[in-house]
Amino acid sequence: MSPKFWTLFLAVPIALVFSNSAAAHFESGLYSHRASDCASRSDPITVVFYGYATGTRTLNHVRFHTGWGGGSGGGQYFASHGICGAGTQHAESGTFTRYHIRMRKTYHDDATWGTTTTGTPHHEDWIDSAISGCFPGNHAVDKGGVDKGGGLQSGFDQGRTRIYNALIGQPGHTFAGSVNWGNTQEFKQCDGDWAGSHGTVYWFRIPNSSH
């Protein structure tokens, strides 16, 4: 499946959140991908960081405000401006059942929104049951979504909310609002459940400083 892209200037109905001229150069795929051709969707993007949101600085602020650490949770790719690159910034709240986020800076800055980084925060359970497809042990994003997920708040929606709760009201982290990207595709997890986002993306500012 070829990647689809979101350019903010298409979002005219959300003028109360973003001006029509905003982010004419911002462009991002709707999902992260499992392979380097960005044609194998994996996780929905549910947060965009803007302002001075280089990958390194964004990771610094996300880790500081969530309390999450590092780890080995990379291995996915992000599409932006025709470029498919590895999501090398990631943070997680633990090794087994945990919150987890992968991020990558978009390829070009934007005249209004500055440097932007996209992310795929989510909550996932560690499943090691011998009767599941996760054996001998793997992560499965919590069930939820608009279709097979039964309308539940999935692990992808929980992850977006966790980022919101960590950054809202923090100095320098202006919440610019939310946009419905419509990236609601659900993905079958190793435990047999389906998980997808409700399609909402939150925008948070990253200041020109680090912790």
Stockholm file with secondary structure:
# STOCKHOLM 1.0

chainA/1-211         MSPKFWTLFLAVPIALVFSNSAAAHFESGLYSHRASDCASRSDPITVVFYGYATGTRTLNHVRFHTGWGGGSGGGQYFASHGICGAGTQHAESGTFTRYHIRMRKTYHDDATWGTTTTGTPHHEDWIDSAISGCFPGNHAVDKGGVDKGGGLQSGFDQGRTRIYNALIGQPGHTFAGSVNWGNTQEFKQCDGDWAGSHGTVYWFRIPNSSH
#=GR chainA/1-211 SS CCCCEEEGGGCGGGTTTSCTTTTTTCEEESEEESSTTSCSEEEECCEEEEEECCHHHHHHHHHHHHCCBCCSCCCCEEEETTEEEECCEEEESCSSSEEEEEEEECSSCBTTTEECEEECCEEEEEECCTTSTTTTCEEEECSBCSSTTTTCCCHHHHHHHHHHHHHTTCTTCCEEEEEECCCCCCEECTTSCEECCCSEEEEEEECSCCC
#=GC SS_cons         CCCCEEEGGGCGGGTTTSCTTTTTTCEEESEEESSTTSCSEEEECCEEEEEECCHHHHHHHHHHHHCCBCCSCCCCEEEETTEEEECCEEEESCSSSEEEEEEEECSSCBTTTEECEEECCEEEEEECCTTSTTTTCEEEECSBCSSTTTTCCCHHHHHHHHHHHHHTTCTTCCEEEEEECCCCCCEECTTSCEECCCSEEEEEEECSCCC
//
